[in-house]
Amino acid sequence: QKAKILKNTNLKSLRAVGGKGGDGCISFLHLWSNEFAGPDGGDGGNGGHVIFKATSDTKDLVNVLTVIKAEDGEKGRNKDCHGKNAEHCVIHVPIGTIVKNCHGRVVGDLSTEGVMFVAARGGAGGKGNHFFITDTQQSPEICEYGAEGEDLEYTLEIRSMAHVGLIGLPNAGKSTLLRAISRARPKIAPYPFTTLKPHIGMVQYDDYEQVAVADLPGLIPDSHKNRGLGIQFLKHAERCTALLYIIDLSQHEPWQHLQILQHELSQFSKYLLERPQLVIANKIDLPEANENLELIKEHTDLKIIPISAKVGTNLTELLREIRILYNKSKEENAENL
């Protein structure tokens, strides 16, 4: 049976609707000893809010609905019985989710565990006629309707998608490498742009630590000008903690490929080059690879790890280096907290 390919859902547009407040009640109390005991209409309950909450238990936005509506408050009743306030609708989203309004402006950043963002407030409950008693009006026959809840549109975007992102030109061997070090099964084919959406693979270590590695779509020259859906692909790189450049050693002058990738990242965001980086020299098993490996070392100061994703050469050292990058980022996050 063919293994399933799990695509990461990291962008979702939705509509958040707060609950309607309950209506107030018009009622007059009649007792056996006092037929005109006065108004006793209760107030309506408040509508529920729609709230986004960051949690480490959620990894993507697959289970987030496109229309989220909170419950309505209950109506007021006679004998001064107030309506029940509605429960808030709390939606769990991954840590690192940013919330944008309909104009594309960032209005929420859920960067730590337990942080909440109120997306749509529920309407207030209406007042019953008991509330409107005055010195001159002892038997008011008026009440309030419950207020409507807010109805707003948002875009949720996961900023931190994986611990490590695989960056490279098309057909550099990114998907092959992800299949070699994890159980992910992205599509592999001998033509460019086989990968159009990020694929996430979990690398499991002996101490039960798991590191998420993302196979990102290939970049081409002028990607920062949105050539070949470049901006969309570069946004995926922005959501990775560390970047691994996958360079095909069988190509002519492969160090130029590294320069192209670094240029595209710097043009999109200058902060991307400040993240931990590593050069993975792939296809070392081919005849011309050893000569190109020595040449590429002369053109960069980054650490280079020669591997063959297809044959499995030197993957153990690569996994060790990935773990070192992961531990460093984990320590930095702990210090920031």
Stockholm file with secondary structure:
# STOCKHOLM 1.0

chainA/1-337         QKAKILKNTNLKSLRAVGGKGGDGCISFLHLWSNEFAGPDGGDGGNGGHVIFKATSDTKDLVNVLTVIKAEDGEKGRNKDCHGKNAEHCVIHVPIGTIVKNCHGRVVGDLSTEGVMFVAARGGAGGKGNHFFITDTQQSPEICEYGAEGEDLEYTLEIRSMAHVGLIGLPNAGKSTLLRAISRARPKIAPYPFTTLKPHIGMVQYDDYEQVAVADLPGLIPDSHKNRGLGIQFLKHAERCTALLYIIDLSQHEPWQHLQILQHELSQFSKYLLERPQLVIANKIDLPEANENLELIKEHTDLKIIPISAKVGTNLTELLREIRILYNKSKEENAENL
#=GR chainA/1-337 SS CCCCCCBCCCEEEEEEECCCCCCCCCCBCCCSSCTTCCBCCCCCCCCCCEEEEEETTCCSSTTCCSEEECCCCCCCBTTTBCCCCCCCEEEEEETTEEEEETTSCEEEEECSTTCEEEEECCCCCCCCGGGGCCSSCSSCCCCCCCCCCCEEEEEEEESCCEEEEEEESTTSSHHHHHHHHSSCCCCCCSSSCCCCSCEEEEEECTTSCEEEEEECCCCCTTGGGTTTSHHHHHHHHHTEEEEEEEEETTSSSTHHHHHHHHHHHHHHCTTGGGSCEEEEEECTTSTTHHHHHHHHHTTCCSCEEECBTTTTBTHHHHHHHHHHHHHHHHHHHHHHC
#=GC SS_cons         CCCCCCBCCCEEEEEEECCCCCCCCCCBCCCSSCTTCCBCCCCCCCCCCEEEEEETTCCSSTTCCSEEECCCCCCCBTTTBCCCCCCCEEEEEETTEEEEETTSCEEEEECSTTCEEEEECCCCCCCCGGGGCCSSCSSCCCCCCCCCCCEEEEEEEESCCEEEEEEESTTSSHHHHHHHHSSCCCCCCSSSCCCCSCEEEEEECTTSCEEEEEECCCCCTTGGGTTTSHHHHHHHHHTEEEEEEEEETTSSSTHHHHHHHHHHHHHHCTTGGGSCEEEEEECTTSTTHHHHHHHHHTTCCSCEEECBTTTTBTHHHHHHHHHHHHHHHHHHHHHHC
//
